[in-house]
Amino acid sequence: MISNEMHIRPIGYGAMLMEGVVGIMALVAATSMFPGDYFAINTPVPQYEAKIAAQYPIVNLPELSQEVGESVQGRTGGAVSLAVGMAQIFTGIPGMRGLMSYWYHFAIMFEALFILTTIDAGTRVTRFIVQEFVGKFYPPFARTDWLLANVSASLFVVLAWGYFLWNGSISTIWPMFGIANQLLGSVALCVGTSLILNSGRAKYAWVTLIPLSFLATNTLTAGYMSIRDNFWPLTGNPVTATQGYVDSFCTAIMMVLVMLIIVDSLNHWRKVLVQGAPAMGYAGD
């Protein structure tokens, strides 16, 4: 997706920095609210009233709901609390006091666009994978300059994830997003470690090995706990059974594939450390 290899560093490193800025923004937005208001937004109403309301009472949530033009209590997931927090911050700027509703919906739109870019990139990458896989059996299908193959693979991918939405809602597959995102990070760190070792620079491998160890252990453990505590229990309810099976099996498949990549990487790293770095034309071989 780049036109020059010289662009890799500023784009990749810059994207990492901007991702960190987004995380800081989310923390600032959350801490800009009273604890009671934050918990009231991010906890289902019955649980909030039963367990949290006494310790963290609502302070100005009714006023916030009135200003943004919709009820925000019990809107879990983080999106609404981020939008409310950012709207509060923006309306603190002189002359912006009456624009609470505008800034709230602006932040919601920002989050929606962020998600849409992820779906766009995910669809494109999956289309490449589908073409490469089918190309093993029918080589012309792997050509990315063949319009029919591009459209056919793209249509298949869109229909595949659209099927989940047609039979449920975004909540059917959304719980897997965080797990898939961090597992992808683990795969990227495996690739980075292999690149460093293949380049004959084993002394720098700790730069990617340490975060890989932390991320893979954390995410695989969290994935197992999500299946055990969140996804599989849904299969016992006829209303949520489909979501429970989809989330459980898809998460398990992703975890198994990542574990296979990690095991294969460990075997490759062992060979490189014992036999030495392979002869390569360039570090990406």
Secondary structure, DSSP 8 states (H G I E B T S, - for coil): --S-GGGHHHHHHHHHHHHHHHHHHHHHHHHTS-HHHHHHHHS-HHHIIIIITTTS--SSHHHHHHHHTS--TT--SSHHHHHHHHHHHHHTSTT-GGGHHHHHHHHHHHHHHHHHHHHHHHHHHHHHHHHHHHHTTSGGGG-TT-HHHHHHHHHHHHHHHHHHHHTS-HHHHGGGHHHHHHHHHHHHHHHHHHHHHHTT-GGGTHHHHHHHHHHHHHHHHHHHHHIIIIIGGGGGSTTTHHHHHHHHHHHHHHHHHHHHHHHHHHHHHHHHHHH-----SSTT-
